[in-house]
Amino acid sequence: MITIKEYFVANSLEEAYNKLVSGKNNSILGGMMWLRMQNKRVPVAIDLSQLGLNQIEEKEDVIEIGAMTSLRQMEESKVLEAYFGPLFKEAFSHIVGTQFRNTATIGGSVFSRFGFSDPLTVLLALDVKVELYGAGIMSLEKFMKLPPKKDLLVKLILRKQNLKAVYKCQRQTATDFPNLTVCISKTDHHYKIVVGARPSKAKLAYSGMKKLQDGCEIDEVAEAVVRELNFGTNIRASKDYRMHLAKVLVRRGLEELI
């Protein structure tokens, strides 16, 4: 059970950041879907709900998504659908249930870098940057490679693209955690292949992407993806099963796009 000593409602990003870094175990409150299940003591829990970070805003060349935006908002967003088709709806609709997605925030999923995160698999296949209060703006891929560090995720910045993308996953039951996730995007003749829930966090498969650029057959691309990435075993699936799933899901995704 989580125990909170002080509940702090921030009135500015600066105030929230300063309170966060003032104590080792101080924590940001997102949707509280995972944090509340942890057995830990939190000296100061910081609420960002008054900062207006729960908006999806369309700008000239980008779409900005505040860190407190719920997964359900993204799933239902007409702005995202206009540029990315049904991608977010198809990927997010599998996550637990509607009540959960109404509360879970995109900032919590991205900043925590969960291995089972469907959103991270999708976002890595797009051109996405994150804006951190302390570290500034960087690509999502770079952020995911950084070691954990106290900072405040402000927003995601998605570049508008003329692309096609497909999301594939395999679960034991419809709303369970995924055994494996795959997202493939295509812009003109450039592809991105992302595999997540391996069970480690989502990662781009560069060798498979190069095979595609070189005009290799789909089966050869799928084999390259499996050779490049690391797969593991946990209570949900074995390493060998995940490797098999990766080949199948990558092949199915490419067959839809090509």
DAKA-V572370 format. One record per helix or strand. SS is the DSSP state (hx for helix, st for strand). FROM is the first residue (numbers start at 1). TO is the last residue. If there is no record, write none. Layout:
BEGIN
<<SS,FROM,TO> <SS,FROM,TO>>
END
This chain:
BEGIN
<<st,3,9> <hx,13,21> <st,27,29> <hx,35,37> <st,41,47> <st,56,58> <st,62,66> <st,70,70> <hx,71,76> <hx,78,84> <hx,87,92> <hx,98,103> <st,105,105> <hx,106,112> <hx,118,124> <st,128,132> <st,136,139> <hx,140,145> <st,153,159> <st,164,171> <st,178,187> <st,190,196> <st,203,204> <hx,206,213> <hx,218,228> <hx,239,257>>
END
